[in-house]
């Protein structure tokens, strides 16, 4: 069984017992989070439920495991012949969740 969900503007495939990485901070570790916009569900029997655009009354229950940070991204700006050079960087904060159950 698996589901395709939409979280943070991205679509990802999740399975019960698996892990997913969501953008931003979703909550404290140990709390349950419900991920609502489910696009597609495939059951163990091979039955596929596709939404138009979302599957009605479907949700994914996940438990927050903790936070993680993405790779450092460097932004470099330069203006030629002026001597202007700027370097900025940031690391995005992600929330790691463990998928508990897929409910239809």
N, CA, C and O atoms as CSV, one atom per row, in Angstrom:
chain,resi,resn,atom,element,x,y,z
A,1,UNK,N,N,0.847,-1.174,0.000
A,1,UNK,CA,C,0.000,0.000,0.000
A,1,UNK,C,C,0.892,1.235,0.000
A,1,UNK,O,O,1.880,1.304,0.730
A,2,UNK,N,N,0.533,2.196,-0.818
A,2,UNK,CA,C,1.244,3.461,-0.821
A,2,UNK,C,C,0.283,4.571,-1.213
A,2,UNK,O,O,-0.808,4.323,-1.725
A,3,UNK,N,N,0.716,5.804,-0.960
A,3,UNK,CA,C,-0.081,6.974,-1.316
A,3,UNK,C,C,0.849,8.040,-1.859
A,3,UNK,O,O,2.027,8.098,-1.508
A,4,UNK,N,N,0.308,8.873,-2.711
A,4,UNK,CA,C,1.031,10.034,-3.204
A,4,UNK,C,C,0.352,11.251,-2.601
A,4,UNK,O,O,-0.832,11.497,-2.828
A,5,UNK,N,N,1.130,12.015,-1.819
A,5,UNK,CA,C,0.580,13.175,-1.125
A,5,UNK,C,C,1.220,14.443,-1.657
A,5,UNK,O,O,2.248,14.412,-2.333
A,6,UNK,N,N,0.585,15.555,-1.333
A,6,UNK,CA,C,1.119,16.857,-1.685
A,6,UNK,C,C,1.384,17.604,-0.394
A,6,UNK,O,O,0.461,17.866,0.377
A,7,UNK,N,N,2.654,17.951,-0.151
A,7,UNK,CA,C,3.023,18.662,1.069
A,7,UNK,C,C,4.099,19.681,0.734
A,7,UNK,O,O,5.134,19.344,0.160
A,8,UNK,N,N,3.845,20.914,1.096
A,8,UNK,CA,C,4.829,21.959,0.848
A,8,UNK,C,C,5.023,22.260,-0.621
A,8,UNK,O,O,6.105,22.680,-1.031
A,9,UNK,N,N,3.987,22.049,-1.423
A,9,UNK,CA,C,4.108,22.318,-2.852
A,9,UNK,C,C,4.794,21.214,-3.627
A,9,UNK,O,O,5.012,21.356,-4.830
A,10,UNK,N,N,5.138,20.121,-2.974
A,10,UNK,CA,C,5.797,18.995,-3.628
A,10,UNK,C,C,4.955,17.737,-3.473
A,10,UNK,O,O,4.204,17.584,-2.510
A,11,UNK,N,N,5.099,16.849,-4.436
A,11,UNK,CA,C,4.401,15.572,-4.354
A,11,UNK,C,C,5.404,14.493,-3.978
A,11,UNK,O,O,6.524,14.469,-4.487
A,12,UNK,N,N,4.992,13.594,-3.077
A,12,UNK,CA,C,5.897,12.520,-2.675
A,12,UNK,C,C,5.113,11.243,-2.422
A,12,UNK,O,O,3.939,11.266,-2.053
A,13,UNK,N,N,5.797,10.141,-2.630
A,13,UNK,CA,C,5.225,8.817,-2.428
A,13,UNK,C,C,5.567,8.359,-1.016
A,13,UNK,O,O,6.731,8.385,-0.614
A,14,UNK,N,N,4.540,7.936,-0.255
A,14,UNK,CA,C,4.756,7.501,1.118
A,14,UNK,C,C,4.148,6.116,1.310
A,14,UNK,O,O,3.144,5.767,0.689
A,15,UNK,N,N,4.775,5.340,2.179
A,15,UNK,CA,C,4.294,4.016,2.540
A,15,UNK,C,C,4.235,3.922,4.063
A,15,UNK,O,O,5.013,4.590,4.744
A,16,UNK,N,N,3.324,3.105,4.618
A,16,UNK,CA,C,3.276,2.951,6.078
A,16,UNK,C,C,4.595,2.375,6.597
A,16,UNK,O,O,5.113,1.396,6.059
A,17,UNK,N,N,5.124,2.992,7.642
A,17,UNK,CA,C,6.400,2.582,8.195
A,17,UNK,C,C,7.577,3.301,7.576
A,17,UNK,O,O,8.695,3.191,8.081
A,18,UNK,N,N,7.363,4.028,6.507
A,18,UNK,CA,C,8.437,4.757,5.848
A,18,UNK,C,C,8.602,6.157,6.412
A,18,UNK,O,O,7.872,6.568,7.314
A,19,UNK,N,N,9.563,6.881,5.872
A,19,UNK,CA,C,9.852,8.229,6.327
A,19,UNK,C,C,9.650,9.211,5.182
A,19,UNK,O,O,9.784,8.857,4.010
A,20,UNK,N,N,9.326,10.452,5.540
A,20,UNK,CA,C,9.175,11.526,4.558
A,20,UNK,C,C,9.782,12.785,5.158
A,20,UNK,O,O,9.853,12.942,6.377
A,21,UNK,N,N,10.215,13.672,4.282
A,21,UNK,CA,C,10.806,14.933,4.700
A,21,UNK,C,C,9.905,16.062,4.225
A,21,UNK,O,O,9.695,16.234,3.024
A,22,UNK,N,N,9.372,16.831,5.172
A,22,UNK,CA,C,8.486,17.936,4.870
A,22,UNK,C,C,9.234,19.250,5.043
A,22,UNK,O,O,10.157,19.347,5.852
A,23,UNK,N,N,8.834,20.254,4.284
A,23,UNK,CA,C,9.467,21.559,4.409
A,23,UNK,C,C,8.939,22.282,5.635
A,23,UNK,O,O,7.763,22.164,5.980
A,24,UNK,N,N,9.812,23.027,6.288
A,24,UNK,CA,C,9.416,23.827,7.437
A,24,UNK,C,C,9.313,22.999,8.699
A,24,UNK,O,O,9.628,21.809,8.704
A,25,UNK,N,N,8.868,23.637,9.770
A,25,UNK,CA,C,8.711,22.970,11.058
A,25,UNK,C,C,7.245,22.572,11.216
A,25,UNK,O,O,6.362,23.429,11.186
A,26,UNK,N,N,6.987,21.278,11.385
A,26,UNK,CA,C,5.611,20.771,11.457
A,26,UNK,C,C,5.133,20.580,12.885
A,26,UNK,O,O,3.928,20.470,13.108
A,27,UNK,N,N,6.031,20.537,13.863
A,27,UNK,CA,C,5.605,20.352,15.247
A,27,UNK,C,C,6.710,19.764,16.094
A,27,UNK,O,O,7.826,19.537,15.627
A,28,UNK,N,N,6.377,19.522,17.353
A,28,UNK,CA,C,7.330,18.949,18.298
A,28,UNK,C,C,7.512,17.453,18.033
A,28,UNK,O,O,6.578,16.801,17.564
A,29,UNK,N,N,8.683,16.898,18.320
A,29,UNK,CA,C,8.888,15.458,18.135
A,29,UNK,C,C,7.919,14.637,18.981
A,29,UNK,O,O,7.711,14.923,20.160
A,30,UNK,N,N,7.330,13.613,18.363
A,30,UNK,CA,C,6.382,12.741,19.041
A,30,UNK,C,C,4.932,13.090,18.775
A,30,UNK,O,O,4.051,12.290,19.090
A,31,UNK,N,N,4.649,14.252,18.210
A,31,UNK,CA,C,3.265,14.630,17.941
A,31,UNK,C,C,2.807,14.035,16.616
A,31,UNK,O,O,3.607,13.803,15.709
A,32,UNK,N,N,1.500,13.795,16.524
A,32,UNK,CA,C,0.932,13.258,15.294
A,32,UNK,C,C,0.530,14.394,14.364
A,32,UNK,O,O,-0.002,15.417,14.795
A,33,UNK,N,N,0.796,14.191,13.086
A,33,UNK,CA,C,0.471,15.173,12.065
A,33,UNK,C,C,-0.394,14.477,11.023
A,33,UNK,O,O,-0.112,13.345,10.629
A,34,UNK,N,N,-1.444,15.154,10.580
A,34,UNK,CA,C,-2.305,14.618,9.531
A,34,UNK,C,C,-1.991,15.341,8.234
A,34,UNK,O,O,-2.065,16.568,8.165
A,35,UNK,N,N,-1.641,14.583,7.210
A,35,UNK,CA,C,-1.334,15.142,5.890
A,35,UNK,C,C,-2.567,14.927,5.021
A,35,UNK,O,O,-2.917,13.790,4.703
A,36,UNK,N,N,-3.213,16.002,4.645
A,36,UNK,CA,C,-4.527,15.921,4.009
A,36,UNK,C,C,-4.538,15.767,2.489
A,36,UNK,O,O,-5.178,14.831,2.009
A,37,UNK,N,N,-3.889,16.599,1.709
A,37,UNK,CA,C,-4.105,16.484,0.260
A,37,UNK,C,C,-3.481,15.198,-0.293
A,37,UNK,O,O,-2.287,15.157,-0.588
A,38,UNK,N,N,-4.303,14.149,-0.431
A,38,UNK,CA,C,-3.858,12.866,-0.980
A,38,UNK,C,C,-4.296,12.808,-2.439
A,38,UNK,O,O,-5.477,12.965,-2.748
A,39,UNK,N,N,-3.342,12.584,-3.327
A,39,UNK,CA,C,-3.632,12.579,-4.757
A,39,UNK,C,C,-3.995,11.198,-5.284
A,39,UNK,O,O,-4.826,11.073,-6.182
A,40,UNK,N,N,-3.368,10.153,-4.721
A,40,UNK,CA,C,-3.576,8.800,-5.227
A,40,UNK,C,C,-3.292,7.804,-4.117
A,40,UNK,O,O,-2.397,8.016,-3.298
A,41,UNK,N,N,-4.055,6.714,-4.089
A,41,UNK,CA,C,-3.826,5.629,-3.137
A,41,UNK,C,C,-3.842,4.322,-3.909
A,41,UNK,O,O,-4.712,4.091,-4.748
A,42,UNK,N,N,-2.865,3.467,-3.613
A,42,UNK,CA,C,-2.816,2.129,-4.207
A,42,UNK,C,C,-2.867,1.142,-3.059
A,42,UNK,O,O,-1.978,1.134,-2.207
A,43,UNK,N,N,-3.902,0.303,-3.025
A,43,UNK,CA,C,-4.072,-0.665,-1.944
A,43,UNK,C,C,-3.282,-1.932,-2.237
A,43,UNK,O,O,-2.731,-2.098,-3.325
A,44,UNK,N,N,-3.233,-2.830,-1.243
A,44,UNK,CA,C,-2.484,-4.075,-1.386
A,44,UNK,C,C,-3.073,-4.985,-2.450
A,44,UNK,O,O,-2.347,-5.758,-3.076
A,45,UNK,N,N,-4.382,-4.903,-2.663
A,45,UNK,CA,C,-5.022,-5.753,-3.668
A,45,UNK,C,C,-4.730,-5.288,-5.090
A,45,UNK,O,O,-5.087,-5.973,-6.048
A,46,UNK,N,N,-4.096,-4.150,-5.237
A,46,UNK,CA,C,-3.818,-3.611,-6.563
A,46,UNK,C,C,-4.827,-2.564,-6.994
A,46,UNK,O,O,-4.716,-2.005,-8.085
A,47,UNK,N,N,-5.811,-2.294,-6.149
A,47,UNK,CA,C,-6.825,-1.300,-6.471
A,47,UNK,C,C,-6.225,0.102,-6.352
A,47,UNK,O,O,-5.588,0.429,-5.351
A,48,UNK,N,N,-6.431,0.913,-7.367
A,48,UNK,CA,C,-5.900,2.273,-7.392
A,48,UNK,C,C,-7.067,3.250,-7.280
A,48,UNK,O,O,-8.035,3.173,-8.035
A,49,UNK,N,N,-6.955,4.170,-6.321
A,49,UNK,CA,C,-7.959,5.208,-6.135
A,49,UNK,C,C,-7.285,6.525,-6.487
A,49,UNK,O,O,-6.379,6.971,-5.783
A,50,UNK,N,N,-7.723,7.142,-7.567
A,50,UNK,CA,C,-7.144,8.413,-8.004
A,50,UNK,C,C,-8.135,9.527,-7.733
A,50,UNK,O,O,-9.340,9.360,-7.924
A,51,UNK,N,N,-7.631,10.650,-7.294
A,51,UNK,CA,C,-8.478,11.789,-7.004
A,51,UNK,C,C,-8.566,12.735,-8.176
A,51,UNK,O,O,-7.760,12.682,-9.105
A,52,UNK,N,N,-9.566,13.609,-8.118
A,52,UNK,CA,C,-9.714,14.596,-9.171
A,52,UNK,C,C,-9.989,15.952,-8.540
A,52,UNK,O,O,-11.159,16.336,-8.526
A,53,UNK,N,N,-9.054,16.704,-8.027
A,53,UNK,CA,C,-7.620,16.444,-7.945
A,53,UNK,C,C,-7.199,15.667,-6.698
A,53,UNK,O,O,-6.110,15.094,-6.682
A,54,UNK,N,N,-8.047,15.631,-5.636
A,54,UNK,CA,C,-7.674,14.935,-4.408
A,54,UNK,C,C,-8.672,13.819,-4.107
A,54,UNK,O,O,-9.830,13.886,-4.518
A,55,UNK,N,N,-8.213,12.789,-3.383
A,55,UNK,CA,C,-9.073,11.686,-2.965
A,55,UNK,C,C,-9.903,12.166,-1.779
A,55,UNK,O,O,-9.361,12.667,-0.793
A,56,UNK,N,N,-11.217,12.010,-1.882
A,56,UNK,CA,C,-12.117,12.478,-0.826
A,56,UNK,C,C,-11.973,11.611,0.424
A,56,UNK,O,O,-11.864,10.389,0.326
A,57,UNK,N,N,-11.972,12.239,1.587
A,57,UNK,CA,C,-11.913,11.581,2.904
A,57,UNK,C,C,-10.684,10.699,3.073
A,57,UNK,O,O,-10.743,9.708,3.801
A,58,UNK,N,N,-9.589,11.025,2.431
A,58,UNK,CA,C,-8.346,10.269,2.586
A,58,UNK,C,C,-7.330,11.145,3.301
A,58,UNK,O,O,-7.245,12.349,3.060
A,59,UNK,N,N,-6.556,10.514,4.190
A,59,UNK,CA,C,-5.518,11.250,4.897
A,59,UNK,C,C,-4.401,10.297,5.298
A,59,UNK,O,O,-4.583,9.081,5.361
A,60,UNK,N,N,-3.260,10.877,5.561
A,60,UNK,CA,C,-2.092,10.121,5.979
A,60,UNK,C,C,-1.722,10.603,7.376
A,60,UNK,O,O,-1.559,11.803,7.601
A,61,UNK,N,N,-1.591,9.670,8.310
A,61,UNK,CA,C,-1.233,9.996,9.687
A,61,UNK,C,C,0.262,9.733,9.849
A,61,UNK,O,O,0.758,8.655,9.524
A,62,UNK,N,N,0.969,10.747,10.360
A,62,UNK,CA,C,2.412,10.642,10.527
A,62,UNK,C,C,2.807,11.122,11.915
A,62,UNK,O,O,2.075,11.885,12.545
A,63,UNK,N,N,3.965,10.674,12.390
A,63,UNK,CA,C,4.501,11.075,13.688
A,63,UNK,C,C,5.799,11.841,13.424
A,63,UNK,O,O,6.659,11.386,12.671
A,64,UNK,N,N,5.925,13.009,14.054
A,64,UNK,CA,C,7.112,13.840,13.866
A,64,UNK,C,C,8.290,13.187,14.575
A,64,UNK,O,O,8.223,12.907,15.771
A,65,UNK,N,N,9.369,12.945,13.838
A,65,UNK,CA,C,10.573,12.346,14.398
A,65,UNK,C,C,11.570,13.413,14.849
A,65,UNK,O,O,12.275,13.222,15.840
A,66,UNK,N,N,11.633,14.522,14.136
A,66,UNK,CA,C,12.566,15.582,14.499
A,66,UNK,C,C,12.836,16.480,13.311
A,66,UNK,O,O,12.206,16.355,12.261
A,67,UNK,N,N,13.782,17.388,13.493
A,67,UNK,CA,C,14.134,18.311,12.427
A,67,UNK,C,C,15.450,17.908,11.794
A,67,UNK,O,O,16.300,17.278,12.424
A,68,UNK,N,N,15.596,18.282,10.544
A,68,UNK,CA,C,16.839,18.071,9.815
A,68,UNK,C,C,17.096,19.320,8.992
A,68,UNK,O,O,16.176,20.091,8.718
A,69,UNK,N,N,18.333,19.518,8.602
A,69,UNK,CA,C,18.667,20.673,7.790
A,69,UNK,C,C,19.222,20.201,6.458
A,69,UNK,O,O,19.956,19.216,6.378
A,70,UNK,N,N,18.858,20.914,5.437
A,70,UNK,CA,C,19.297,20.573,4.095
A,70,UNK,C,C,20.729,21.011,3.856
A,70,UNK,O,O,21.387,21.520,4.762
A,71,UNK,N,N,21.208,20.816,2.647
A,71,UNK,CA,C,22.579,21.231,2.340
A,71,UNK,C,C,22.701,22.755,2.299
A,71,UNK,O,O,21.725,23.462,2.048
A,72,UNK,N,N,23.899,23.238,2.547
A,72,UNK,CA,C,24.126,24.674,2.520
A,72,UNK,C,C,24.109,25.154,1.081
A,72,UNK,O,O,24.778,24.588,0.216
A,73,UNK,N,N,23.343,26.194,0.837
A,73,UNK,CA,C,23.238,26.775,-0.494
A,73,UNK,C,C,23.920,28.130,-0.447
A,73,UNK,O,O,23.598,28.966,0.397
A,74,UNK,N,N,24.855,28.342,-1.349
A,74,UNK,CA,C,25.574,29.610,-1.405
A,74,UNK,C,C,25.042,30.448,-2.553
A,74,UNK,O,O,24.851,29.952,-3.663
A,75,UNK,N,N,24.807,31.714,-2.275
A,75,UNK,CA,C,24.353,32.657,-3.284
A,75,UNK,C,C,25.473,33.677,-3.454
A,75,UNK,O,O,25.829,34.374,-2.504
A,76,UNK,N,N,26.021,33.764,-4.647
A,76,UNK,CA,C,27.145,34.653,-4.915
A,76,UNK,C,C,26.716,35.688,-5.934
A,76,UNK,O,O,26.222,35.343,-7.007
A,77,UNK,N,N,26.906,36.971,-5.598
A,77,UNK,CA,C,26.570,38.060,-6.508
A,77,UNK,C,C,27.828,38.856,-6.813
A,77,UNK,O,O,28.667,39.084,-5.941
A,78,UNK,N,N,27.941,39.268,-8.048
A,78,UNK,CA,C,29.115,40.024,-8.463
A,78,UNK,C,C,28.712,40.995,-9.555
A,78,UNK,O,O,27.936,40.664,-10.452
A,79,UNK,N,N,29.256,42.206,-9.462
A,79,UNK,CA,C,29.096,43.173,-10.544
A,79,UNK,C,C,30.470,43.399,-11.155
A,79,UNK,O,O,31.419,43.769,-10.465
A,80,UNK,N,N,30.559,43.178,-12.417
A,80,UNK,CA,C,31.861,43.260,-13.062
A,80,UNK,C,C,32.366,44.702,-13.092
A,80,UNK,O,O,31.594,45.655,-13.202
A,81,UNK,N,N,33.659,44.821,-12.992
A,81,UNK,CA,C,34.395,46.084,-13.044
A,81,UNK,C,C,34.061,47.038,-11.894
A,81,UNK,O,O,34.470,48.198,-11.938
A,82,UNK,N,N,33.351,46.602,-10.897
A,82,UNK,CA,C,32.987,47.471,-9.774
A,82,UNK,C,C,33.637,47.025,-8.465
A,82,UNK,O,O,33.698,47.793,-7.505
A,83,UNK,N,N,34.111,45.813,-8.429
A,83,UNK,CA,C,34.695,45.282,-7.201
A,83,UNK,C,C,33.654,44.825,-6.186
A,83,UNK,O,O,33.994,44.577,-5.029
A,84,UNK,N,N,32.397,44.708,-6.596
A,84,UNK,CA,C,31.325,44.307,-5.686
A,84,UNK,C,C,31.160,42.791,-5.730
A,84,UNK,O,O,30.859,42.215,-6.775
A,85,UNK,N,N,31.361,42.164,-4.586
A,85,UNK,CA,C,31.173,40.718,-4.465
A,85,UNK,C,C,30.475,40.449,-3.139
A,85,UNK,O,O,30.908,40.931,-2.092
A,86,UNK,N,N,29.383,39.672,-3.187
A,86,UNK,CA,C,28.632,39.325,-1.977
A,86,UNK,C,C,28.394,37.826,-1.973
A,86,UNK,O,O,28.018,37.242,-2.990
A,87,UNK,N,N,28.612,37.217,-0.835
A,87,UNK,CA,C,28.307,35.796,-0.671
A,87,UNK,C,C,27.350,35.655,0.500
A,87,UNK,O,O,27.632,36.105,1.610
A,88,UNK,N,N,26.215,35.022,0.234
A,88,UNK,CA,C,25.258,34.708,1.284
A,88,UNK,C,C,24.962,33.221,1.199
A,88,UNK,O,O,25.144,32.601,0.151
A,89,UNK,N,N,24.512,32.664,2.289
A,89,UNK,CA,C,24.159,31.255,2.280
A,89,UNK,C,C,23.076,30.969,3.298
A,89,UNK,O,O,22.853,31.741,4.230
A,90,UNK,N,N,22.415,29.856,3.103
A,90,UNK,CA,C,21.406,29.440,4.069
A,90,UNK,C,C,21.238,27.928,3.971
A,90,UNK,O,O,21.612,27.301,2.979
A,91,UNK,N,N,20.667,27.366,5.026
A,91,UNK,CA,C,20.308,25.957,5.057
A,91,UNK,C,C,18.842,25.864,5.405
A,91,UNK,O,O,18.405,26.412,6.417
A,92,UNK,N,N,18.077,25.174,4.577
A,92,UNK,CA,C,16.646,25.033,4.803
A,92,UNK,C,C,16.397,24.062,5.964
A,92,UNK,O,O,17.161,23.120,6.174
A,93,UNK,N,N,15.319,24.307,6.711
A,93,UNK,CA,C,14.926,23.448,7.830
A,93,UNK,C,C,13.816,22.523,7.344
A,93,UNK,O,O,12.804,22.980,6.813
A,94,UNK,N,N,14.013,21.224,7.530
A,94,UNK,CA,C,13.034,20.221,7.150
A,94,UNK,C,C,12.569,19.476,8.389
A,94,UNK,O,O,13.271,19.429,9.399
A,95,UNK,N,N,11.380,18.894,8.305
A,95,UNK,CA,C,10.845,18.066,9.382
A,95,UNK,C,C,10.779,16.629,8.884
A,95,UNK,O,O,10.184,16.351,7.843
A,96,UNK,N,N,11.390,15.726,9.629
A,96,UNK,CA,C,11.373,14.305,9.276
A,96,UNK,C,C,10.204,13.650,10.001
A,96,UNK,O,O,10.093,13.738,11.224
A,97,UNK,N,N,9.328,12.989,9.234
A,97,UNK,CA,C,8.161,12.332,9.816
A,97,UNK,C,C,8.164,10.858,9.436
A,97,UNK,O,O,8.635,10.468,8.368
A,98,UNK,N,N,7.619,10.046,10.352
A,98,UNK,CA,C,7.449,8.608,10.097
A,98,UNK,C,C,5.978,8.375,9.788
A,98,UNK,O,O,5.105,8.781,10.555
A,99,UNK,N,N,5.706,7.725,8.668
A,99,UNK,CA,C,4.336,7.485,8.241
A,99,UNK,C,C,3.764,6.347,9.071
A,99,UNK,O,O,4.302,5.240,9.091
A,100,UNK,N,N,2.660,6.641,9.759
A,100,UNK,CA,C,2.047,5.662,10.652
A,100,UNK,C,C,0.967,4.863,9.923
A,100,UNK,O,O,0.943,3.635,10.004
A,101,UNK,N,N,0.078,5.551,9.214
A,101,UNK,CA,C,-1.042,4.856,8.599
A,101,UNK,C,C,-1.592,5.696,7.450
A,101,UNK,O,O,-1.472,6.921,7.438
A,102,UNK,N,N,-2.199,5.007,6.485
A,102,UNK,CA,C,-2.901,5.647,5.384
A,102,UNK,C,C,-4.373,5.288,5.521
A,102,UNK,O,O,-4.741,4.115,5.451
A,103,UNK,N,N,-5.214,6.300,5.716
A,103,UNK,CA,C,-6.639,6.077,5.948
A,103,UNK,C,C,-7.453,6.555,4.749
A,103,UNK,O,O,-7.204,7.627,4.196
A,104,UNK,N,N,-8.438,5.733,4.357
A,104,UNK,CA,C,-9.304,6.083,3.235
A,104,UNK,C,C,-10.703,6.317,3.752
A,104,UNK,O,O,-11.605,6.627,2.972
